Amino acid sequence: MRAYFAELDRRSESGFDEAAGISAEPHEVTPPHGLFLVAYLRGEPVGCGAVKHHPAEPSEIKRMWVAEPARGLGIARRILAELESDAIASGATTLHLETNKTLVEAIALYRSAGYVEVPAFNDEPFAHHWFEKRVPPPANPDNLQAVQLTFLGSGDAFAGGGRFQACLHLDDGAEPMLLDCGATALVALRRAEIDPNSIGFVALSHLHGDHFGGLPWLILDGQFARRRKPFRVAGPAGVGERVQRTFEALYPGAATVDRAFETRFVELTERMPLDFGPARVTPFEVRHSSGAPSYALRVQYAGKVIAYSGDTEWTDALIEVADGADLFVCECNFFELKAPGHLNYVTLAEQRPRINCARIVLTHMSEGMLARAGDVEFEMAADGAAISL
């Protein structure tokens, strides 16, 4: 805390006096009244953050700080996400925070995390910007809808077994979404009798055509169907540019046409949770060359946790992604062949004792892998197969 206060004093035009500001005393940020977090890097404390709870009033985010040598690693965003989760669990539906105008990094973080600038709601003497964020109430286990995951596409890039390319449909009865959107996604949606225009959110694991190539057709279909619902896509760095270039190659001039619905692209960042429509998506970088970071996705959706490997060879990041998940959908391109960027069944079976999840289902299977189905002890996906969670 001394380092935090020293930086505030150094950067603030009028200096900083802890005693003059709004308090965040230990008893105010100790459960159940609040929470104080300290982040460590290689055993050394490098950041902190706190939240104060107020019954029937907004929770306050306080003391957000990361030491300069540790900035740029996503630590502040992870602290903020944990504090938000604690506030939601306490019953808060609104979060408040304030900051000094010189702390430009903090201002950028808050805006990117969904905070909106509002008029001053307190008399903090060192603040110039006041922010607010509305958050959903905690899910009531007694009222949760069953989540249905449908494999719209469970094949590899080369249509192994005549299957469609990667595309998973999540549906809680309120706001459905897709994980990946291979080039065959629109056909698969039609075959499953799912309205393409019901999809408002798509999270992409990586930027290979069999995982994102269906987006131009989905967008174009919406245009001709007079869609009004906004369309959001989250993916690795450069996702917007990659989709626009693909769109332009397929239908020159169509990418820049004005449409009745907004299309927005959001870039994922390694291990930074993203509140994305009905879900919270956390990407973990994996081992698969795609011209941009490739991710496995941990998706919190309607009270369930779905882990999705995307495409990757074995990496211990998969252990973290799947930890405690209700379902782990894992690529298994080959039975025993070891190829860069992809998993095989033999390796996955060896690693299974290290994977702490309720259920594993294999996907993205080649012809050779499918031919060995009788030797596989895990569940194997099929196009159109649905799982209720």
C-alpha positions in Angstrom: 0.0 0.0 0.0 2.9 2.4 0.7 4.1 1.9 -2.9 0.6 2.6 -4.2 0.1 5.8 -2.1 3.6 6.9 -3.2 2.7 6.7 -6.9 -0.5 8.5 -6.3 1.3 11.3 -4.5 3.9 11.5 -7.3 1.5 11.5 -10.2 -1.3 13.6 -8.7 -1.0 17.4 -9.5 -1.9 18.2 -5.9 -0.3 15.3 -4.2 -2.1 12.6 -2.3 -3.1 12.5 1.3 -4.6 9.1 2.4 -6.3 10.7 5.4 -8.2 13.2 3.2 -9.7 10.6 0.8 -12.6 8.2 1.2 -11.6 5.4 3.5 -10.9 1.7 2.7 -9.9 0.6 6.1 -9.1 -3.1 6.8 -12.5 -3.7 8.6 -14.3 -2.2 5.5 -12.6 -4.6 3.0 -12.8 -7.8 5.1 -15.6 -10.4 4.4 -18.5 -10.1 4.6 -18.1 -6.3 4.4 -15.7 -6.4 1.4 -12.6 -8.0 0.0 -9.0 -7.0 -0.3 -6.8 -8.9 -2.9 -3.1 -8.9 -3.4 -1.5 -10.2 -6.6 1.8 -12.0 -6.6 4.3 -12.6 -9.4 7.0 -15.1 -8.7 6.4 -14.8 -5.0 6.5 -11.0 -4.9 3.4 -8.7 -4.3 2.9 -6.7 -7.4 -0.7 -5.4 -7.2 -3.8 -5.0 -5.2 -7.5 -4.1 -5.3 -10.4 -3.9 -2.9 -14.2 -3.7 -2.9 -16.5 -2.3 -0.2 -20.1 -3.6 0.0 -23.0 -1.5 1.0 -26.4 -3.1 1.6 -29.0 -1.9 -1.0 -26.3 0.4 -2.5 -23.6 0.1 -5.1 -20.4 -1.7 -4.1 -17.2 0.4 -4.4 -14.0 -0.7 -6.1 -11.0 0.8 -4.3 -7.2 0.6 -4.2 -6.7 -0.7 -7.7 -3.0 -0.7 -8.4 -0.3 -2.7 -10.2 3.4 -2.1 -9.8 5.0 -0.6 -12.9 7.3 -3.6 -13.7 4.2 -5.9 -13.8 2.0 -3.8 -16.0 0.9 -5.1 -19.3 0.4 -8.7 -18.0 -3.3 -8.5 -17.4 -3.0 -8.5 -13.6 -5.2 -5.4 -13.1 -8.0 -6.9 -15.2 -7.9 -10.2 -13.3 -8.0 -8.4 -10.0 -11.0 -6.3 -11.2 -12.8 -9.4 -12.4 -12.4 -11.1 -9.0 -13.6 -8.0 -7.2 -16.7 -7.7 -9.5 -17.5 -11.4 -8.9 -17.3 -10.8 -5.1 -19.6 -7.8 -5.4 -22.1 -9.8 -7.5 -22.1 -12.6 -4.9 -22.8 -10.1 -2.2 -25.9 -9.0 -4.0 -24.7 -5.8 -5.7 -26.2 -4.9 -9.0 -24.2 -1.7 -9.5 -20.5 -1.0 -9.1 -18.9 2.4 -8.5 -15.3 3.6 -8.7 -13.5 6.9 -9.1 -10.0 7.8 -10.3 -7.6 10.6 -10.9 -7.3 12.1 -14.4 -3.5 11.4 -14.4 -4.1 7.6 -14.1 -4.7 7.2 -17.8 -4.0 3.4 -17.7 -6.7 2.9 -15.1 -9.2 5.0 -17.0 -8.6 2.9 -20.2 -9.0 -0.3 -18.1 -12.3 0.7 -16.6 -13.8 1.8 -19.9 -12.7 -1.4 -21.7 -14.2 -3.4 -18.8 -17.7 -1.9 -19.4 -17.6 1.0 -16.9 -19.5 4.2 -18.0 -18.5 7.6 -16.8 -21.2 9.3 -14.7 -21.6 12.5 -12.7 -19.8 12.5 -9.3 -21.5 10.3 -6.8 -19.2 11.2 -3.8 -16.8 14.0 -2.7 -13.5 12.2 -3.2 -11.1 15.1 -3.3 -8.5 13.4 -5.6 -11.0 12.1 -8.2 -11.7 13.7 -11.6 -13.6 10.8 -13.2 -16.5 8.7 -11.7 -17.5 5.4 -13.2 -20.5 3.0 -12.9 -21.1 -0.5 -14.1 -24.4 -2.4 -13.9 -23.9 -6.1 -13.3 -26.4 -9.0 -13.4 -27.6 -10.5 -10.1 -26.1 -13.8 -9.0 -27.7 -16.8 -10.6 -30.3 -18.6 -8.4 -29.6 -22.3 -8.6 -33.3 -23.0 -8.2 -34.2 -21.0 -11.3 -31.4 -21.9 -13.6 -32.4 -23.1 -17.1 -30.8 -26.2 -18.4 -28.0 -25.4 -20.8 -28.0 -27.3 -24.1 -24.9 -27.6 -26.1 -25.4 -28.7 -29.7 -22.5 -29.8 -31.9 -23.4 -28.1 -35.2 -20.0 -29.1 -36.5 -17.7 -31.8 -35.1 -15.4 -32.5 -38.0 -11.9 -31.3 -38.9 -11.0 -28.8 -41.6 -11.3 -31.5 -44.3 -14.9 -32.7 -43.5 -13.7 -36.0 -41.9 -16.6 -38.5 -41.9 -18.7 -36.0 -43.9 -19.0 -33.8 -40.9 -19.4 -30.0 -40.7 -16.6 -27.8 -39.5 -16.2 -26.6 -35.9 -19.3 -24.9 -34.4 -20.9 -25.3 -31.0 -24.3 -23.8 -30.1 -25.0 -22.9 -26.5 -28.6 -22.3 -25.5 -30.1 -21.4 -22.1 -33.5 -20.5 -23.5 -32.8 -16.8 -23.3 -29.6 -15.7 -25.2 -27.9 -18.4 -27.4 -24.4 -18.1 -28.6 -21.8 -19.9 -30.8 -18.3 -21.1 -30.0 -16.5 -21.0 -33.3 -18.2 -20.6 -36.6 -16.6 -22.7 -39.3 -17.3 -22.2 -43.0 -20.3 -24.7 -42.9 -22.0 -23.0 -39.9 -24.9 -21.5 -41.8 -25.8 -24.8 -43.4 -25.5 -26.5 -40.0 -27.8 -23.9 -38.4 -30.4 -24.4 -41.1 -30.2 -28.2 -40.8 -30.7 -27.9 -37.0 -33.7 -25.6 -37.6 -32.0 -22.8 -35.6 -32.7 -19.3 -36.7 -29.3 -17.7 -37.6 -30.6 -14.3 -36.6 -31.1 -15.5 -33.1 -27.4 -15.6 -32.6 -26.1 -12.4 -31.1 -22.7 -13.5 -29.8 -19.9 -15.7 -31.3 -16.6 -16.4 -29.5 -13.8 -17.7 -31.7 -10.9 -19.9 -30.5 -8.6 -18.9 -33.4 -8.5 -17.6 -36.9 -8.4 -20.6 -39.2 -11.1 -20.8 -41.8 -12.7 -23.9 -40.4 -13.3 -22.0 -37.2 -14.3 -18.5 -38.3 -15.0 -18.8 -42.1 -18.8 -19.0 -41.7 -19.0 -15.4 -40.4 -19.3 -13.7 -43.8 -22.3 -15.9 -44.7 -23.9 -15.4 -41.3 -23.6 -11.6 -41.6 -24.8 -11.6 -45.2 -27.7 -13.8 -44.3 -28.7 -11.3 -41.6 -28.6 -8.5 -44.1 -31.0 -10.2 -46.5 -33.2 -11.4 -43.7 -33.5 -7.8 -42.5 -32.0 -8.6 -39.2 -32.1 -5.9 -36.5 -30.4 -7.7 -33.6 -26.8 -6.6 -33.0 -24.0 -9.1 -33.8 -20.9 -9.4 -31.6 -17.8 -11.4 -32.3 -15.0 -12.0 -29.8 -11.7 -13.5 -31.0 -7.9 -13.2 -31.1 -6.1 -10.0 -32.0 -6.9 -8.9 -35.5 -10.2 -10.7 -35.6 -12.1 -7.8 -37.2 -9.5 -7.3 -39.9 -9.3 -11.0 -40.7 -13.0 -11.4 -41.1 -13.3 -8.2 -43.2 -10.5 -9.4 -45.6 -12.2 -12.8 -45.9 -15.6 -11.2 -46.5 -14.0 -9.0 -49.2 -12.4 -12.0 -50.9 -15.7 -13.9 -51.0 -18.0 -11.0 -51.9 -16.1 -7.9 -53.1 -17.7 -4.7 -51.7 -20.1 -6.5 -49.4 -18.0 -6.1 -46.3 -18.6 -2.3 -46.2 -22.3 -2.3 -47.0 -24.5 -0.4 -44.5 -26.7 -2.9 -42.6 -29.7 -2.5 -40.3 -27.8 -4.2 -37.5 -24.5 -3.4 -35.9 -21.6 -5.8 -36.2 -18.9 -5.3 -33.6 -15.6 -7.2 -33.0 -13.9 -7.5 -29.6 -10.4 -8.8 -29.2 -9.6 -11.4 -26.5 -6.6 -11.1 -24.4 -4.7 -14.0 -22.8 -6.3 -15.0 -19.4 -8.4 -11.8 -19.2 -12.0 -12.6 -18.5 -14.4 -10.9 -20.9 -18.0 -10.3 -20.1 -19.5 -11.1 -23.4 -23.3 -11.0 -23.7 -24.7 -13.9 -21.7 -21.3 -15.4 -20.9 -17.9 -14.7 -19.3 -15.2 -15.9 -21.7 -11.6 -16.4 -20.5 -9.0 -17.3 -23.2 -5.9 -19.4 -22.5 -3.2 -19.4 -25.2 -2.5 -22.8 -26.6 -0.2 -24.4 -29.2 -1.5 -24.0 -32.7 -0.2 -21.7 -35.4 -2.9 -19.5 -37.0 -1.3 -16.1 -37.7 -2.6 -14.8 -34.4 -2.9 -16.2 -30.8 -4.8 -19.4 -30.7 -6.9 -19.9 -27.6 -8.7 -22.5 -25.5 -11.9 -20.9 -24.1 -13.3 -21.2 -20.6 -16.9 -20.1 -20.9 -19.2 -19.4 -17.9 -22.7 -19.5 -19.2 -26.0 -19.7 -17.3 -24.4 -21.1 -14.2 -22.3 -23.7 -16.0 -18.7 -23.9 -17.1 -17.9 -25.1 -20.6 -14.3 -25.6 -21.5 -13.3 -25.7 -25.2 -9.9 -26.6 -26.4 -10.1 -25.0 -29.8 -7.2 -26.5 -31.9 -4.0 -27.4 -30.0 -1.4 -30.0 -29.3 -1.0 -30.9 -25.7 -0.3 -28.0 -23.3 -0.8 -27.8 -19.6 -3.0 -24.7 -20.2 -5.7 -27.3 -20.9 -5.6 -28.4 -17.3 -6.4 -24.8 -16.2 -9.1 -24.3 -18.8 -10.9 -27.5 -17.8 -10.5 -27.2 -14.1 -13.9 -27.8 -12.4 -15.7 -27.5 -15.8 -19.1 -29.2 -16.2 -18.0 -30.1 -19.7 -14.7 -30.1 -21.6 -15.1 -30.2 -25.4 -11.6 -31.3 -26.6 -10.2 -31.6 -30.1 -8.8 -35.0 -30.9 -7.7 -34.8 -34.5 -5.8 -38.1 -34.5 -5.7 -41.4 -32.7 -1.9 -41.8 -32.2 -0.3 -39.6 -34.9 1.7 -36.7 -33.4 1.3 -33.6 -35.5 2.1 -30.0 -34.7 -0.8 -28.1 -33.4 -3.2 -31.0 -32.8 -4.0 -33.6 -30.2 -4.2 -37.3 -30.5 -6.2 -39.7 -28.4 -3.2 -41.6 -26.9 -1.8 -38.4 -25.5 -5.2 -37.2 -24.2 -5.8 -40.5 -22.5 -2.4 -40.3 -20.8 -3.2 -36.8 -19.5 -6.8 -37.6 -18.4 -5.9 -38.1 -14.7 -4.6 -34.5 -14.6 -7.8 -33.0 -16.0 -10.3 -32.2 -13.3 -13.7 -31.9 -15.1 -17.0 -33.7 -14.9 -17.2 -34.8 -18.6 -15.0 -34.9 -21.7 -16.4 -35.0 -25.2 -14.1 -35.3 -28.2 -14.5 -33.2 -31.4 -12.6 -32.1 -34.5 -11.9 -35.7 -35.5 -10.2 -36.8 -38.8 -11.1 -39.8 -40.9 -8.3 -41.8 -39.3 -9.5 -40.9 -35.8 -13.1 -41.8 -36.6 -12.0 -45.2 -38.0 -10.6 -46.0 -34.5 -13.8 -45.2 -32.7 -14.1 -48.7 -31.3 -10.8 -48.2 -29.5 -11.8 -44.9 -27.8 -13.1 -44.8 -24.2 -14.2 -41.1 -24.3 -17.4 -39.8 -25.6 -17.2 -38.7 -29.3 -19.3 -35.8 -30.7 -21.4 -36.1 -33.8 -23.1 -33.4 -35.9 -26.4 -32.6 -34.4 -25.7 -34.3 -31.0 -27.0 -32.3 -28.1 -25.9 -32.4 -24.4 -27.9 -31.0 -21.6 -26.1 -29.5 -18.6 
